[in-house]
Amino acid sequence: MICPKCQSSNISKNGVKRGKQNHICKDCGRQFIDVYSPTGYPEEVKRHCLHLYVEGNGFRRIERLTGVCHNTVINWVKAAAKSLPQDPDYEEIPEVSQVDELQTYVGKKNIKSGSGPL
């Protein structure tokens, strides 16, 4: 066993914490355990949450479905967005495109009488 801080082999056991054997370095005083368990969610859970997001589910709904905190899902989406290219590669302009209809009203309000637009 070697100390992770000073690389000394002068260590001794120092009790059990959360079911794992704790060690202490006699040279530098650093406390550590034998093996650290991996933290975080498995990669398949991350992919599933990102898939649900792409399918149109909101962050809170993903949280309810998977049990993963919505803030964690937001951070995963941000990290995935950073890995995408900034500008899409358009080699050719399509001949046919589709535009959704959007109806707006532009006009003046009759402020003096308060009766609405003309």
C-alpha positions in Angstrom: 0.0 0.0 0.0 1.4 3.4 -1.0 0.2 6.9 0.2 -1.4 8.8 -2.7 0.0 12.1 -1.5 3.7 11.5 -0.6 4.2 8.0 -2.2 5.4 6.6 1.2 4.9 3.0 2.2 4.9 3.9 5.9 1.2 3.5 6.5 -1.1 1.8 9.1 -4.8 1.0 9.4 -6.9 3.7 10.9 -10.4 2.3 11.5 -13.3 1.6 9.2 -15.4 4.4 7.7 -18.7 3.6 5.9 -17.8 -0.1 5.7 -14.3 0.5 4.1 -10.9 0.1 5.7 -9.3 3.5 6.4 -5.5 4.0 6.3 -3.3 6.8 7.5 0.2 7.7 6.3 2.6 8.1 9.2 4.9 10.5 7.2 2.4 13.1 5.9 -0.8 12.3 7.9 -3.0 11.8 4.9 -6.0 9.5 5.4 -7.3 7.3 2.5 -9.1 4.1 1.7 -8.0 1.1 -0.4 -10.3 1.4 -3.4 -12.6 4.3 -4.3 -15.9 3.3 -5.9 -16.9 5.0 -9.1 -19.5 7.7 -8.8 -22.1 9.0 -11.2 -24.7 7.4 -13.4 -23.9 4.6 -15.9 -23.5 5.7 -19.5 -26.7 3.9 -20.6 -28.8 6.1 -18.2 -27.1 9.2 -19.6 -27.9 8.1 -23.2 -31.5 7.3 -22.2 -32.0 10.7 -20.7 -30.5 12.5 -23.7 -32.8 10.4 -26.0 -35.8 11.4 -24.0 -34.8 15.0 -24.3 -34.4 14.7 -28.1 -37.8 13.2 -28.3 -39.3 16.4 -26.8 -39.6 15.6 -23.1 -39.0 18.3 -20.6 -36.3 18.2 -17.9 -38.8 17.6 -15.1 -40.6 14.9 -17.0 -37.3 13.1 -17.6 -36.6 13.4 -13.9 -39.9 11.8 -13.0 -39.4 9.0 -15.6 -35.8 8.1 -14.8 -35.2 9.4 -11.2 -32.2 11.5 -12.4 -32.2 15.1 -11.1 -33.3 17.6 -13.8 -30.1 19.7 -13.1 -28.0 16.7 -14.0 -29.9 16.2 -17.3 -29.4 19.9 -18.1 -25.7 19.6 -17.5 -25.6 16.5 -19.8 -27.5 18.4 -22.5 -25.1 21.4 -22.3 -22.1 19.1 -22.5 -23.5 17.3 -25.5 -24.2 20.7 -27.2 -20.6 21.7 -26.7 -19.4 18.6 -28.6 -21.5 19.5 -31.7 -20.0 21.7 -34.5 -20.7 25.4 -34.3 -21.7 25.8 -38.0 -23.5 23.1 -39.8 -21.9 21.9 -43.0 -24.1 23.0 -45.9 -22.7 21.8 -49.1 -25.7 22.6 -51.2 -28.9 24.7 -50.9 -32.1 22.5 -51.0 -34.5 23.2 -53.9 -37.6 22.6 -51.7 -38.1 23.9 -48.2 -41.0 24.2 -45.8 -41.9 27.3 -43.8 -44.4 27.2 -41.0 -47.1 29.9 -41.1 -46.9 32.6 -38.5 -49.6 35.2 -38.2 -48.8 38.5 -36.5 -50.6 41.8 -36.0 -48.7 45.0 -36.4 -50.7 48.2 -35.8 -51.2 51.2 -33.6 -53.1 51.1 -30.4 -55.6 53.9 -29.8 -54.3 55.0 -26.5 -56.6 58.0 -26.1 -59.9 56.3 -26.4 -58.8 52.9 -25.1 -61.0 51.1 -27.6 -58.2 49.0 -29.1 -56.6 48.9 -32.6 -58.1 50.5 -35.6 
